[in-house]
Amino acid sequence: MALQLTHDDLLILEKQRLERFRSFFQDALPFCWLHLDQGNKLKIHCPEPWLVDLLLYDIESLRNQAWSIVGARQVSIYYAQEEIYVTPTCKRRSQNSCNSPISH
């Protein structure tokens, strides 16, 4: 018997994944707003430039965690409603290497 998840169930799971991701970057992400769009692009909106600096300092770890925990294909960092930095979350080793580990 297949498990059927409702739209609300999927939203709850997404929120929990984002909160788990946030917990890995306690120095910056609690102050930032996170949004995972339909294309699996994780948008991080930071209210202060020093938060952007902290995230860019840990960008490799941020990319890896965004891929493995959230299933994001890209991470985009914003400050003052401008996209400051965008990067893919995984290195393309093969055709299927960037398929999201989390299906929606």
N, C-alpha and C positions, 0 to 999 in steps of 0.2 A: 504494500500500500504506500503510495507516494505521499509525501508531506506537502500540503498546499499552504503556501504563505500568502497572506493578504498584503495589500499595499501598506497598511499600517504596520504589519510585522516587519516588512522590508525597511520602512522608515526607522523603526526602533533599532533594528540591527545596524543600519547605517550610522545612527547616532552613537551607538555603543562602540562601533569601530573607530569613529572619529574621537571619541573620548579616550579610548585606549591609546590611539596615536598621540593625542595631546599629552598623555601622561609620560611619554618618553622624552618630551621636551619641556619640562617643568619651568625652565627659566624664561621661556619666551611665549609658548603657545597658549597658556592660560589667559593672556592678554589679547590674543588675536581671534578673529572670527574665521571659522573654517566652513567651506562649502564644497561639496562634491557634486559636480554638474552631471548631466546626462551622458556626456562623453567620457566620464571617469577622469576629469581634470580636477585635481584638488586645488582650490583657490584659497590662499591664506592672506587675509587682510589684516595688516598690522597698523595700530594707531600711532606708533612711534618709530622713528628711524633706527634707534638702537636695537629694536626687536628684529628688524630686517637684518641688521648686522649679525646678530646672534644666529639667526637661521642660516644665513649665507656661510657663516663660519662652520656650521655642522651640516652643510648641504648634502654630502655623501650619505651620511646617516639618515638625514631627512628623506632623501630619495628612496633609500632602501626600505625604511619603515613605511613610507607612504605606499610603496608597492606591496609589501608583504602584509600589512595590517589593513589598509583601506582598499587596496586593489586599484589605486590610481595609476593611470598611464602617464600623466604629467603632473608636475607641481608648478604652481604659479604663485609668486609672492607679490603682493600689492602694498603700496604705501600711498596715502592721499589719493585714493581711487585710480592710481596708475599702476600698471603692471611693471614691476621693477625687474623681475627675473622669471624666466620660465625654463624648465628642463624636463626631459623625459625621465621617468622613474627607473627604467631598466635599460641596459645596453642591449641592442639588438644583435644577438648571437645567431639566431635562426628565425625563420618565418613566424614560428609560434611562440617565441620566447617572451613576448610582451602581451600575450593573451592574459587577461585579468584572472587571477586566482579565485576571484569572488564573482559568481554569476548573479545577475540581477533579475 
